[in-house]
Amino acid sequence: MIVEDQPIIADDIAIYLEQMGHEVVGICDSADQALAVLDQKEVSLVLLDIKIKGDKDGIQLAQLIRQKRAVPFIFISSLYDKTTITRAKNASPSGYIVKPFKDEDIQVAVDMALAKVQIEPVSKPNTEQLNLFVRNNNAIVPLDFNQVIYVEASDNYSIFYTEEDKYVVSQTLKNVEDILGDQGYCRIHKTFLVNLRKIDRIEHSVVFVNGSPLPIGKVYRKPFMDRLTVF
């Protein structure tokens, strides 16, 4: 989607994007019009001017977009004063193109923005092949790995926590990580392996998993954050 209140510039951008093989789902000149298109169409990237029609500028529009949808955006503007750049940076754009621009500027910015949010195909967990069982008293019982909230290391043992119970297994956390690492689990600390699907929120160096606060170790922070797609 293109948000630009100068029709000639908007048309030029649209033509070049289509030559690149992209589909332009809407050309808007105000925040209200852009938000209406966003509600109706599937949008994967927004190119928006900072000075647009209406009572909201492009930076305010970008903040509204972030509240509605996880859609990346690129600012296009002739403004590059310190105040504008600071406001733009605080909105966390995927790029900033300064007018006047060349077609190549659009191509590079769009390609890089889409590359940032492109998610590598991840094979879905094959529950028919991965049959997880644990010992419980004198029995061996199945355990749905999707229901495990996190796993805690305890010497050479590991404790699987679910919402209703916990299971102690005679495996090191490293062995458990090797088995469940490609099933949506990630090591965040030398003591903890978390189910990424159970994360409530992340604050500073703490992960809240199903209400439980777990620390993020310095060594594990970057690999952990690399597993997440953050907009």
N, CA, C and O of each residue as an XYZ file, in Angstrom:
924
protein
N       0.854     -1.179      0.000
C       0.000      0.000      0.000
C       0.893      1.233      0.000
O       1.929      1.265      0.664
N       0.473      2.257     -0.762
C       1.213      3.518     -0.858
C       0.368      4.619     -0.228
O      -0.815      4.767     -0.535
N       0.995      5.387      0.660
C       0.316      6.547      1.257
C       1.122      7.776      0.860
O       2.198      8.028      1.402
N       0.588      8.535     -0.090
C       1.300      9.686     -0.667
C       0.259     10.650     -1.216
O      -0.600     10.264     -2.008
N       0.341     11.928     -0.782
C      -0.693     12.879     -1.213
C      -0.342     13.626     -2.489
O      -1.097     14.500     -2.913
N       0.780     13.304     -3.106
C       1.108     13.867     -4.414
C       0.886     12.781     -5.474
O       1.687     11.852     -5.582
N      -0.192     12.891     -6.255
C      -0.580     11.828     -7.185
C       0.516     11.402     -8.150
O       0.661     10.212     -8.432
N       1.280     12.344     -8.654
C       2.318     11.988     -9.628
C       3.368     11.093     -8.990
O       3.783     10.093     -9.573
N       3.795     11.464     -7.779
C       4.790     10.652     -7.075
C       4.213      9.278     -6.727
O       4.886      8.259     -6.881
N       2.960      9.259     -6.256
C       2.321      7.996     -5.905
C       2.239      7.072     -7.115
O       2.518      5.878     -7.009
N       1.860      7.619     -8.254
C       1.751      6.809     -9.476
C       3.124      6.281     -9.913
O       3.247      5.131    -10.336
N       4.143      7.124     -9.808
C       5.492      6.679    -10.176
C       5.942      5.507     -9.294
O       6.513      4.533     -9.784
N       5.676      5.617     -7.990
C       6.054      4.537     -7.066
C       5.279      3.265     -7.409
O       5.842      2.171     -7.429
N       3.987      3.423     -7.679
C       3.146      2.263     -7.986
C       3.625      1.558     -9.249
O       3.701      0.330     -9.290
N       3.944      2.331    -10.267
C       4.407      1.742    -11.531
C       5.687      0.954    -11.318
O       5.834     -0.156    -11.828
N       6.615      1.534    -10.559
C       7.887      0.845    -10.363
C       7.715     -0.403     -9.496
O       8.359     -1.421     -9.750
N       6.863     -0.342     -8.486
C       6.611     -1.523     -7.650
C       6.018     -2.659     -8.482
O       6.383     -3.822     -8.308
N       5.103     -2.312     -9.385
C       4.498     -3.335    -10.235
C       5.511     -3.910    -11.211
O       5.457     -5.095    -11.541
N       6.439     -3.073    -11.674
C       7.516     -3.577    -12.536
C       8.423     -4.540    -11.766
O       9.021     -5.445    -12.349
N       8.516     -4.335    -10.462
C       9.302     -5.233     -9.607
C       8.579     -6.550     -9.348
O       9.169     -7.507     -8.845
N       7.291     -6.587     -9.697
C       6.520     -7.808     -9.487
C       5.605     -7.773     -8.282
O       5.014     -8.789     -7.918
N       5.482     -6.591     -7.651
C       4.614     -6.462     -6.484
C       3.227     -5.975     -6.903
O       3.075     -5.345     -7.949
N       2.240     -6.265     -6.098
C       0.878     -5.788     -6.341
C       0.593     -4.608     -5.425
O       0.788     -4.705     -4.213
N       0.139     -3.507     -5.980
C      -0.248     -2.340     -5.196
C      -1.739     -2.455     -4.895
O      -2.569     -2.380     -5.802
N      -2.076     -2.637     -3.622
C      -3.479     -2.876     -3.254
C      -4.211     -1.581     -2.952
O      -5.436     -1.583     -2.822
N      -3.488     -0.477     -2.840
C      -4.164      0.783     -2.571
C      -3.203      1.952     -2.607
O      -2.050      1.838     -2.190
N      -3.698      3.103     -3.121
C      -2.958      4.359     -3.071
C      -3.816      5.345     -2.290
O      -4.937      5.655     -2.694
N      -3.292      5.834     -1.180
C      -4.073      6.689     -0.285
C      -3.353      8.013     -0.074
O      -2.138      8.110     -0.247
N      -4.136      9.049      0.311
C      -3.515     10.347      0.563
C      -3.730     10.834      1.991
O      -3.322     11.944      2.334
N      -4.375     10.003      2.838
C      -4.608     10.409      4.223
C      -4.583      9.181      5.132
O      -4.672      8.046      4.664
N      -4.461      9.424      6.426
C      -4.418      8.330      7.394
C      -5.739      7.571      7.422
O      -5.746      6.341      7.467
N      -6.855      8.291      7.394
C      -8.167      7.635      7.450
C      -8.373      6.702      6.265
O      -8.876      5.588      6.414
N      -7.979      7.172      5.092
C      -8.134      6.348      3.893
C      -7.235      5.118      3.976
O      -7.642      4.021      3.594
N      -6.018      5.301      4.475
C      -5.083      4.179      4.583
C      -5.578      3.129      5.572
O      -5.474      1.931      5.307
N      -6.107      3.558      6.691
C      -6.604      2.622      7.699
C      -7.803      1.841      7.173
O      -7.987      0.670      7.506
N      -8.621      2.506      6.342
C      -9.773      1.822      5.744
C      -9.308      0.727      4.794
O      -9.864     -0.372      4.792
N      -8.282      1.022      3.978
C      -7.737      0.011      3.070
C      -7.131     -1.143      3.868
O      -7.282     -2.308      3.501
N      -6.451     -0.813      4.952
C      -5.807     -1.834      5.779
C      -6.833     -2.803      6.363
O      -6.544     -3.984      6.554
N      -8.024     -2.298      6.643
C      -9.085     -3.160      7.182
C      -9.670     -4.084      6.115
O     -10.220     -5.139      6.432
N      -9.549     -3.682      4.850
C     -10.212     -4.416      3.772
C      -9.277     -5.306      2.964
O      -9.712     -6.301      2.384
N      -8.004     -4.956      2.922
C      -7.077     -5.657      2.043
C      -5.968     -6.336      2.841
O      -5.687     -5.965      3.981
N      -5.347     -7.331      2.223
C      -4.170     -7.973      2.783
C      -2.950     -7.156      2.369
O      -2.627     -7.071      1.184
N      -2.280     -6.559      3.340
C      -1.150     -5.670      3.069
C       0.112     -6.255      3.708
O       0.118     -6.590      4.893
N       1.168     -6.374      2.920
C       2.414     -6.929      3.445
C       3.477     -5.864      3.683
O       4.466     -6.119      4.369
N       3.278     -4.666      3.117
C       4.251     -3.580      3.294
C       3.571     -2.256      2.960
O       2.771     -2.178      2.028
N       3.896     -1.217      3.728
C       3.343      0.117      3.483
C       4.483      1.088      3.221
O       5.447      1.149      3.984
N       4.368      1.850      2.130
C       5.288      2.949      1.853
C       4.519      4.231      2.119
O       3.523      4.504      1.449
N       4.964      5.023      3.089
C       4.158      6.188      3.432
C       4.973      7.461      3.579
O       6.046      7.490      4.181
N       4.404      8.513      2.997
C       4.990      9.842      3.109
C       4.709     10.363      4.516
O       3.725      9.965      5.140
N       5.551     11.235      5.008
C       5.335     11.783      6.346
C       4.345     12.941      6.299
O       3.500     13.066      7.185
N       4.438     13.788      5.276
C       3.491     14.898      5.132
C       2.346     14.442      4.227
O       2.505     14.348      3.010
N       1.196     14.160      4.834
C       0.035     13.698      4.081
C      -1.181     14.541      4.465
O      -1.118     15.333      5.404
N      -2.273     14.371      3.746
C      -3.485     15.120      4.039
C      -4.114     14.659      5.353
O      -3.875     13.545      5.818
N      -4.918     15.539      5.936
C      -5.615     15.179      7.163
C      -4.910     15.673      8.415
O      -3.888     16.356      8.350
N      -5.485     15.309      9.561
C      -4.958     15.796     10.831
C      -3.879     14.898     11.424
O      -3.355     15.187     12.500
N      -3.541     13.804     10.726
C      -2.477     12.906     11.188
C      -1.402     12.819     10.115
O      -1.706     12.660      8.933
N      -0.150     12.924     10.531
C       0.922     12.778      9.558
C       1.323     11.309      9.421
O       0.744     10.440     10.073
N       2.304     11.040      8.579
C       2.681      9.656      8.302
C       3.234      8.917      9.501
O       3.051      7.706      9.623
N       3.915      9.637     10.394
C       4.467      8.980     11.584
C       3.346      8.575     12.530
O       3.377      7.485     13.100
N       2.367      9.437     12.696
C       1.208      9.085     13.523
C       0.440      7.914     12.897
O      -0.037      7.021     13.598
N       0.334      7.937     11.576
C      -0.323      6.826     10.879
C       0.437      5.522     11.106
O      -0.176      4.480     11.339
N       1.759      5.574     11.040
C       2.564      4.363     11.250
C       2.298      3.768     12.624
O       2.218      2.549     12.772
N       2.161      4.628     13.629
C       1.882      4.137     14.983
C       0.503      3.497     15.066
O       0.313      2.515     15.784
N      -0.453      4.048     14.339
C      -1.799      3.456     14.309
C      -1.783      2.116     13.582
O      -2.480      1.179     13.972
N      -0.980      2.034     12.520
C      -0.861      0.774     11.785
C      -0.303     -0.307     12.689
O      -0.785     -1.440     12.671
N       0.705      0.027     13.480
C       1.323     -0.954     14.374
C       0.325     -1.467     15.403
O       0.416     -2.616     15.837
N      -0.627     -0.625     15.795
C      -1.643     -1.040     16.761
C      -2.643     -2.003     16.148
O      -3.206     -2.845     16.848
N      -2.867     -1.887     14.845
C      -3.868     -2.706     14.178
C      -3.294     -4.005     13.626
O      -3.880     -5.074     13.800
N      -2.149     -3.907     12.963
C      -1.598     -5.067     12.258
C      -0.080     -5.054     12.343
O       0.532     -3.991     12.444
N       0.516     -6.213     12.302
C       1.987     -6.319     12.293
C       2.477     -6.192     10.855
O       2.936     -7.160     10.250
N       2.369     -4.973     10.321
C       2.756     -4.699      8.937
C       3.970     -3.774      8.928
O       3.910     -2.702      9.531
N       5.063     -4.142      8.272
C       6.228     -3.257      8.199
C       5.939     -2.051      7.296
O       5.072     -2.109      6.424
N       6.672     -0.967      7.519
C       6.445      0.238      6.725
C       7.764      0.960      6.474
O       8.720      0.842      7.241
N       7.784      1.711      5.372
C       8.939      2.509      4.975
C       8.480      3.953      4.839
O       7.488      4.230      4.164
N       9.195      4.873      5.476
C       8.879      6.280      5.320
C       9.509      6.828      4.040
O      10.626      6.463      3.671
N       8.763      7.715      3.370
C       9.279      8.446      2.216
C       9.042      9.922      2.496
O       7.902     10.335      2.713
N      10.100     10.718      2.494
C       9.914     12.118      2.861
C      11.062     12.982      2.365
O      12.185     12.514      2.175
N      10.748     14.257      2.159
C      11.795     15.234      1.845
C      12.370     15.819      3.127
O      13.326     16.593      3.094
N      11.778     15.441      4.257
C      12.225     15.948      5.556
C      13.317     15.052      6.122
O      13.188     13.828      6.136
N      14.390     15.676      6.587
C      15.418     14.892      7.265
C      16.054     15.710      8.391
O      17.225     15.530      8.727
N      15.254     16.609      8.964
C      15.718     17.371     10.123
C      15.752     16.449     11.346
O      15.132     15.385     11.353
N      16.469     16.865     12.354
C      16.698     16.032     13.527
C      15.398     15.627     14.216
O      15.244     14.474     14.622
N      14.469     16.561     14.351
C      13.212     16.264     15.037
C      12.412     15.199     14.296
O      11.899     14.258     14.902
N      12.311     15.359     12.969
C      11.557     14.393     12.166
C      12.216     13.018     12.207
O      11.539     12.003     12.370
N      13.537     12.989     12.057
C      14.252     11.717     12.063
C      14.089     11.008     13.405
O      13.920      9.790     13.456
N      14.141     11.787     14.501
C      13.967     11.186     15.831
C      12.574     10.595     15.982
O      12.419      9.485     16.491
N      11.551     11.338     15.538
C      10.177     10.821     15.602
C      10.032      9.572     14.741
O       9.391      8.600     15.141
N      10.627      9.610     13.569
C      10.540      8.470     12.660
C      11.229      7.248     13.260
O      10.688      6.144     13.202
N      12.401      7.432     13.828
C      13.133      6.311     14.427
C      12.335      5.676     15.549
O      12.345      4.455     15.703
N      11.636      6.498     16.343
C      10.849      5.971     17.457
C       9.669      5.131     16.995
O       9.119      4.343     17.765
N       9.281      5.302     15.730
C       8.185      4.493     15.175
C       8.675      3.151     14.654
O       7.868      2.307     14.262
N      10.000      2.943     14.645
C      10.620      1.676     14.208
C      10.255      1.295     12.773
O       9.678      0.231     12.546
N      10.583      2.144     11.808
C      10.290      1.789     10.407
C      11.277      0.760      9.886
O      12.318      0.520     10.497
N      10.948      0.159      8.763
C      11.867     -0.779      8.107
C      12.809     -0.061      7.151
O      13.732     -0.673      6.614
N      12.583      1.239      6.934
C      13.448      2.006      6.057
C      13.008      3.454      5.987
O      11.917      3.802      6.438
N      13.864      4.303      5.418
C      13.565      5.727      5.274
C      14.165      6.198      3.952
O      15.383      6.177      3.775
N      13.314      6.620      3.035
C      13.755      7.078      1.723
C      13.594      8.586      1.654
O      12.521      9.118      1.935
N      14.669      9.272      1.277
C      14.650     10.738      1.205
C      14.327     11.178     -0.227
O      14.946     10.717     -1.187
N      13.356     12.069     -0.350
C      13.022     12.664     -1.648
C      14.036     13.751     -1.992
O      14.527     14.424     -1.087
N      14.366     13.944     -3.266
C      13.958     13.121     -4.420
C      14.724     11.809     -4.423
O      15.870     11.750     -3.979
N      14.093     10.764     -4.923
C      14.695      9.438     -4.885
C      14.748      8.846     -6.286
O      14.077      9.319     -7.203
N      15.545      7.821     -6.430
C      15.636      7.076     -7.681
C      14.854      5.769     -7.543
O      14.539      5.332     -6.436
N      14.552      5.163     -8.672
C      13.858      3.877     -8.631
C      14.647      2.853     -7.831
O      14.074      2.024     -7.124
N      15.977      2.921     -7.950
C      16.819      1.958     -7.242
C      16.683      2.107     -5.726
O      16.821      1.131     -4.989
N      16.410      3.336     -5.260
C      16.224      3.558     -3.825
C      14.989      2.803     -3.330
O      14.994      2.209     -2.252
N      13.932      2.842     -4.146
C      12.709      2.117     -3.800
C      12.978      0.621     -3.773
O      12.573     -0.072     -2.839
N      13.655      0.127     -4.790
C      13.900     -1.308     -4.889
C      14.699     -1.827     -3.696
O      14.344     -2.837     -3.088
N      15.790     -1.117     -3.368
C      16.639     -1.566     -2.259
C      15.867     -1.544     -0.943
O      15.938     -2.494     -0.163
N      15.132     -0.466     -0.695
C      14.401     -0.334      0.561
C      13.316     -1.398      0.692
O      13.149     -1.994      1.756
N      12.581     -1.633     -0.392
C      11.508     -2.635     -0.361
C      12.077     -4.039     -0.191
O      11.583     -4.818      0.624
N      13.112     -4.361     -0.955
C      13.713     -5.694     -0.849
C      14.238     -5.953      0.556
O      14.061     -7.046      1.093
N      14.882     -4.956      1.154
C      15.431     -5.138      2.491
C      14.324     -5.240      3.533
O      14.433     -6.034      4.467
N      13.270     -4.457      3.390
C      12.165     -4.503      4.345
C      11.473     -5.861      4.323
O      11.165     -6.429      5.370
N      11.232     -6.374      3.119
C      10.576     -7.677      3.004
C      11.487     -8.799      3.470
O      11.015     -9.802      4.006
N      12.791     -8.637      3.270
C      13.733     -9.668      3.719
C      13.759     -9.757      5.236
O      13.939    -10.841      5.792
N      13.580     -8.618      5.915
C      13.605     -8.607      7.378
C      12.463     -9.405      7.974
O      12.623    -10.048      9.011
N      11.309     -9.366      7.320
C      10.143    -10.028      7.897
C       9.867    -11.387      7.275
O       8.941    -12.091      7.678
N      10.679    -11.748      6.292
C      10.466    -13.053      5.664
C      10.799    -14.149      6.655
O      11.885    -14.160      7.235
N       9.892    -15.050      6.845
C      10.080    -16.135      7.798
C      10.469    -17.384      7.053
O       9.772    -17.813      6.133
N      11.576    -17.968      7.446
C      12.014    -19.192      6.795
C      10.993    -20.292      7.038
O      10.457    -20.403      8.141
N      10.715    -21.112      6.019
C       9.773    -22.208      6.219
C      10.228    -23.115      7.350
O      11.373    -23.566      7.388
N       9.323    -23.368      8.252
C       9.627    -24.254      9.374
C       8.742    -25.486      9.259
O       7.521    -25.372      9.149
N       9.346    -26.639      9.284
C       8.576    -27.859      9.173
C       7.675    -27.993     10.380
O       8.112    -27.795     11.514
N       6.430    -28.326     10.144
C       5.476    -28.468     11.233
C       5.803    -29.710     12.060
O       6.249    -30.724     11.523
N       5.578    -29.619     13.372
C       5.842    -30.779     14.191
C       5.062    -31.993     13.707
O       3.854    -31.915     13.483
N       5.740    -33.087     13.552
C       5.094    -34.306     13.092
C       4.766    -35.158     14.299
O       5.592    -35.936     14.777
N       3.539    -34.997     14.786
C       3.162    -35.682     16.014
C       3.044    -37.181     15.815
O       3.053    -37.927     16.794
N       2.933    -37.649     14.568
C       2.853    -39.087     14.341
C       4.230    -39.736     14.505
O       4.334    -40.909     14.863
N       5.279    -38.964     14.240
C       6.620    -39.511     14.375
C       7.218    -39.234     15.747
O       7.943    -40.071     16.285
N       6.923    -38.063     16.324
C       7.465    -37.730     17.623
C       6.468    -38.150     18.693
O       5.503    -37.440     18.975
N       6.711    -39.292     19.271
C       5.863    -39.799     20.345
C       6.622    -39.637     21.654
O       7.548    -40.395     21.945
N       6.227    -38.654     22.432
C       6.918    -38.335     23.671
C       6.227    -39.033     24.833
O       5.039    -38.835     25.086
N       7.000    -39.851     25.530
C       6.485    -40.572     26.695
C       7.375    -40.280     27.902
O       8.580    -40.075     27.757
N       6.780    -40.263     29.080
C       7.543    -40.071     30.312
C       7.109    -41.120     31.326
O       6.004    -41.659     31.263
N       8.007    -41.388     32.257
C       7.677    -42.333     33.334
C       6.932    -41.577     34.433
O       7.367    -40.514     34.877
N       5.825    -42.130     34.856
C       5.011    -41.537     35.910
C       4.651    -42.636     36.899
O       3.802    -43.483     36.621
N       5.316    -42.613     38.076
C       5.195    -43.698     39.042
C       5.664    -44.998     38.395
O       6.817    -45.088     37.972
N       4.812    -45.988     38.311
C       5.211    -47.272     37.726
C       4.740    -47.426     36.280
O       4.808    -48.517     35.713
N       4.270    -46.349     35.698
C       3.718    -46.429     34.339
C       4.494    -45.522     33.398
O       5.189    -44.604     33.833
N       4.366    -45.789     32.103
C       4.899    -44.916     31.055
C       3.694    -44.293     30.352
O       2.853    -44.998     29.794
N       3.625    -42.969     30.387
C       2.444    -42.285     29.867
C       2.841    -41.302     28.766
O       3.943    -40.753     28.786
N       1.940    -41.081     27.806
C       2.241    -40.114     26.736
C       2.171    -38.690     27.274
O       1.386    -38.392     28.173
N       3.005    -37.813     26.710
C       3.012    -36.414     27.104
C       2.988    -35.563     25.837
O       3.892    -35.643     25.006
N       1.957    -34.762     25.702
C       1.827    -33.882     24.542
C       2.831    -32.741     24.696
O       2.675    -31.888     25.570
N       3.859    -32.723     23.848
C       4.905    -31.718     24.005
C       4.382    -30.308     23.761
O       5.005    -29.337     24.190
N       3.242    -30.183     23.073
C       2.652    -28.863     22.859
C       2.079    -28.278     24.146
O       1.894    -27.065     24.250
N       1.793    -29.143     25.136
C       1.198    -28.692     26.378
C       2.234    -28.393     27.455
O       1.898    -27.877     28.520
N       3.491    -28.717     27.175
C       4.547    -28.415     28.139
C       4.823    -26.916     28.118
O       5.030    -26.341     27.049
N       4.827    -26.276     29.287
C       5.054    -24.832     29.377
C       6.543    -24.530     29.311
O       6.987    -23.699     28.519
N       7.305    -25.214     30.153
C       8.762    -25.073     30.128
C       9.388    -26.292     30.790
O       8.719    -27.081     31.457
N      10.689    -26.419     30.583
C      11.436    -27.534     31.155
C      12.568    -26.943     31.987
O      13.261    -26.022     31.555
N      12.744    -27.491     33.194
C      13.755    -26.981     34.113
C      14.811    -28.044     34.377
O      14.493    -29.215     34.583
N      16.066    -27.623     34.369
C      17.162    -28.546     34.660
C      17.276    -28.762     36.163
O      17.096    -27.837     36.955
N      17.575    -29.991     36.536
C      17.806    -30.336     37.938
C      18.894    -31.397     37.975
O      18.614    -32.595     37.920
N      20.151    -30.939     38.070
C      21.311    -31.833     37.975
C      21.249    -32.581     36.645
O      21.210    -31.950     35.588
N      21.238    -33.907     36.678
C      21.169    -34.707     35.454
C      19.728    -35.085     35.098
O      19.493    -35.973     34.278
N      18.783    -34.409     35.716
C      17.372    -34.656     35.441
C      16.758    -33.400     34.833
O      17.343    -32.318     34.881
N      15.573    -33.565     34.261
C      14.808    -32.438     33.739
C      13.377    -32.552     34.228
O      12.818    -33.644     34.333
N      12.796    -31.394     34.526
C      11.418    -31.378     35.023
C      10.536    -30.715     33.972
O      10.736    -29.550     33.628
N       9.564    -31.460     33.468
C       8.605    -30.942     32.492
C       7.413    -30.357     33.254
O       6.777    -31.052     34.046
N       7.118    -29.091     33.013
C       5.983    -28.452     33.669
C       4.843    -28.263     32.668
O       5.040    -27.698     31.592
N       3.666    -28.734     33.027
C       2.453    -28.440     32.262
C       1.569    -27.580     33.163
O       1.946    -27.296     34.300
N       0.416    -27.166     32.684
C      -0.461    -26.334     33.499
C      -0.985    -27.087     34.712
O      -1.309    -26.477     35.731
N      -1.071    -28.400     34.611
C      -1.689    -29.172     35.683
C      -0.725    -30.060     36.457
O      -1.060    -30.504     37.556
N       0.454    -30.333     35.923
C       1.318    -31.308     36.566
C       2.775    -31.049     36.206
O       3.087    -30.137     35.440
N       3.652    -31.856     36.765
C       5.058    -31.812     36.401
C       5.602    -33.236     36.382
O       5.138    -34.101     37.125
N       6.592    -33.466     35.522
C       7.149    -34.798     35.337
C       8.670    -34.701     35.378
O       9.264    -33.856     34.709
N       9.287    -35.559     36.157
C      10.737    -35.609     36.261
C      11.249    -36.741     35.384
O      10.811    -37.885     35.508
N      12.191    -36.407     34.485
C      12.733    -37.427     33.584
C      14.252    -37.497     33.767
O      14.897    -36.513     34.128
N      14.790    -38.653     33.514
C      16.230    -38.874     33.702
C      16.999    -38.522     32.432
O      17.687    -39.363     31.852
N      16.870    -37.262     32.009
C      17.573    -36.734     30.852
C      18.104    -35.347     31.214
O      17.439    -34.593     31.925
N      19.297    -35.013     30.728
C      19.795    -33.664     30.950
C      18.993    -32.692     30.092
O      18.354    -33.085     29.116
N      19.038    -31.423     30.470
C      18.305    -30.413     29.705
C      18.864    -30.308     28.284
O      18.126    -30.011     27.345
N      20.158    -30.549     28.130
C      20.767    -30.513     26.793
C      20.161    -31.591     25.907
O      19.876    -31.341     24.736
N      19.963    -32.783     26.451
C      19.351    -33.866     25.671
C      17.913    -33.526     25.294
O      17.473    -33.797     24.177
N      17.188    -32.929     26.238
C      15.802    -32.537     25.966
C      15.771    -31.456     24.889
O      14.917    -31.480     24.003
N      16.704    -30.510     24.967
C      16.783    -29.441     23.966
C      17.053    -30.006     22.578
O      16.480    -29.533     21.596
N      17.910    -31.001     22.487
C      18.213    -31.619     21.192
C      16.967    -32.256     20.576
O      16.807    -32.274     19.356
N      16.095    -32.772     21.428
C      14.888    -33.444     20.944
C      13.785    -32.448     20.589
O      13.097    -32.610     19.582
N      13.620    -31.416     21.423
C      12.489    -30.504     21.257
C      12.850    -29.166     20.618
O      11.976    -28.326     20.405
N      14.141    -28.960     20.309
C      14.569    -27.674     19.759
C      13.864    -27.281     18.478
O      13.612    -26.098     18.249
N      13.539    -28.265     17.628
C      12.854    -27.954     16.363
C      11.346    -28.128     16.477
O      10.640    -28.150     15.469
N      10.848    -28.254     17.721
C       9.413    -28.375     17.943
C       8.847    -27.126     18.614
O       7.786    -27.181     19.236
N       9.554    -25.996     18.488
C       9.049    -24.753     19.049
C       9.544    -24.451     20.441
O       8.950    -23.632     21.142
N      10.628    -25.100     20.863
C      11.208    -24.848     22.178
C      12.543    -24.132     22.015
O      13.235    -24.311     21.013
N      12.901    -23.314     23.014
C      14.149    -22.560     22.933
C      14.772    -22.428     24.316
O      14.080    -22.201     25.308
N      16.068    -22.573     24.361
C      16.816    -22.417     25.612
C      16.974    -20.929     25.902
O      17.439    -20.178     25.045
N      16.593    -20.494     27.106
C      16.732    -19.087     27.483
C      17.708    -18.914     28.640
O      18.092    -17.794     28.977
N      18.102    -20.016     29.237
C      18.946    -19.966     30.430
C      19.566    -21.340     30.595
O      19.052    -22.318     30.050
N      20.650    -21.432     31.329
C      21.264    -22.743     31.537
C      20.316    -23.697     32.261
O      20.504    -24.914     32.245
N      19.288    -23.117     32.898
C      18.349    -23.928     33.673
C      17.007    -24.120     32.998
O      16.254    -25.016     33.380
N      16.676    -23.282     31.978
C      15.317    -23.311     31.450
C      15.255    -23.438     29.924
O      16.035    -22.834     29.187
N      14.298    -24.247     29.493
C      13.933    -24.414     28.089
C      12.445    -24.090     28.006
O      11.642    -24.717     28.697
N      12.062    -23.120     27.170
C      10.664    -22.683     27.163
C       9.960    -23.071     25.867
O      10.575    -23.203     24.809
N       8.663    -23.246     25.991
C       7.792    -23.466     24.842
C       7.425    -22.078     24.294
O       6.713    -21.322     24.955
N       7.905    -21.744     23.100
C       7.684    -20.410     22.543
C       6.200    -20.078     22.406
O       5.821    -18.907     22.441
N       5.366    -21.095     22.252
C       3.930    -20.863     22.092
C       3.267    -20.456     23.403
O       2.127    -19.990     23.401
N       3.963    -20.624     24.509
C       3.380    -20.331     25.818
C       3.850    -19.006     26.403
O       3.495    -18.670     27.532
N       4.651    -18.244     25.645
C       5.178    -16.984     26.161
C       4.066    -15.935     26.245
O       3.359    -15.685     25.269
N       3.925    -15.327     27.425
C       2.957    -14.244     27.614
C       3.550    -12.917     27.166
O       2.920    -12.157     26.430
N       4.770    -12.649     27.618
C       5.439    -11.397     27.280
C       6.906    -11.489     27.688
O       7.314    -12.396     28.413
N       7.687    -10.524     27.202
C       9.106    -10.443     27.537
C       9.367     -9.040     28.052
O       9.057     -8.058     27.378
N       9.933     -8.944     29.237
C      10.242     -7.650     29.829
C      11.689     -7.657     30.291
O      12.072     -8.418     31.180
N      12.483     -6.799     29.673
C      13.898     -6.696     30.014
C      14.568     -8.065     29.878
O      14.704     -8.570     28.764
N      14.980     -8.661     30.969
C      15.663     -9.956     30.910
C      14.823    -11.056     31.543
O      15.351    -12.008     32.117
N      13.513    -10.909     31.429
C      12.595    -11.890     32.021
C      11.565    -12.309     30.985
O      10.987    -11.469     30.295
N      11.340    -13.611     30.880
C      10.288    -14.154     30.025
C       9.158    -14.646     30.929
O       9.388    -15.405     31.870
N       7.949    -14.209     30.635
C       6.791    -14.679     31.389
C       6.125    -15.777     30.562
O       5.616    -15.530     29.469
N       6.140    -16.990     31.105
C       5.579    -18.143     30.415
C       4.420    -18.680     31.244
O       4.608    -19.219     32.334
N       3.225    -18.520     30.704
C       2.018    -18.937     31.409
C       1.978    -18.351     32.821
O       1.555    -19.014     33.767
N       2.424    -17.101     32.948
C       2.408    -16.412     34.225
C       3.654    -16.584     35.070
O       3.825    -15.876     36.063
N       4.532    -17.510     34.699
C       5.742    -17.757     35.481
C       6.908    -16.922     34.933
O       7.209    -17.014     33.743
N       7.577    -16.100     35.779
C       8.731    -15.320     35.324
C       9.995    -16.173     35.296
O      10.362    -16.776     36.305
N      10.662    -16.223     34.144
C      11.884    -16.999     33.999
C      12.989    -16.078     33.480
O      12.749    -15.290     32.565
N      14.193    -16.163     34.048
C      15.275    -15.260     33.631
C      15.852    -15.654     32.275
O      15.858    -16.826     31.898
N      16.337    -14.646     31.551
C      17.051    -14.882     30.299
C      18.546    -14.740     30.586
O      18.995    -13.681     31.026
N      19.306    -15.783     30.344
C      20.741    -15.729     30.554
C      21.421    -14.922     29.461
O      20.976    -14.939     28.313
N      22.496    -14.213     29.799
C      23.191    -13.370     28.834
C      23.658    -14.166     27.619
O      23.565    -13.690     26.488
N      24.156    -15.369     27.854
C      24.668    -16.193     26.757
C      23.565    -16.611     25.807
O      23.805    -16.801     24.615
N      22.347    -16.756     26.332
C      21.227    -17.291     25.535
C      20.344    -16.199     24.939
O      19.468    -16.495     24.126
N      20.557    -14.940     25.328
C      19.635    -13.882     24.910
C      19.578    -13.715     23.391
O      18.491    -13.707     22.813
N      20.740    -13.583     22.737
C      20.729    -13.348     21.283
C      20.135    -14.533     20.521
O      19.274    -14.313     19.670
N      20.552    -15.791     20.783
C      19.925    -16.920     20.071
C      18.418    -16.984     20.305
O      17.654    -17.341     19.408
N      17.998    -16.633     21.528
C      16.571    -16.643     21.846
C      15.837    -15.571     21.039
O      14.808    -15.863     20.429
N      16.350    -14.330     21.024
C      15.692    -13.254     20.299
C      15.706    -13.504     18.796
O      14.799    -13.076     18.082
N      16.739    -14.200     18.317
C      16.805    -14.531     16.891
C      15.697    -15.496     16.485
O      15.330    -15.562     15.312
N      15.166    -16.241     17.444
C      14.072    -17.183     17.144
C      12.735    -16.467     16.996
O      11.767    -17.044     16.499
N      12.683    -15.204     17.429
C      11.425    -14.476     17.430
C      11.355    -13.519     16.255
O      12.374    -12.974     15.829
N      10.146    -13.311     15.726
C       9.920    -12.290     14.712
C       9.270    -11.121     15.425
O       8.102    -11.189     15.809
N      10.038    -10.034     15.605
C       9.563     -8.881     16.352
C       9.373     -7.701     15.406
O      10.299     -7.325     14.687
N       8.196     -7.127     15.403
C       7.913     -5.989     14.537
C       8.039     -4.703     15.332
O       7.839     -3.617     14.787
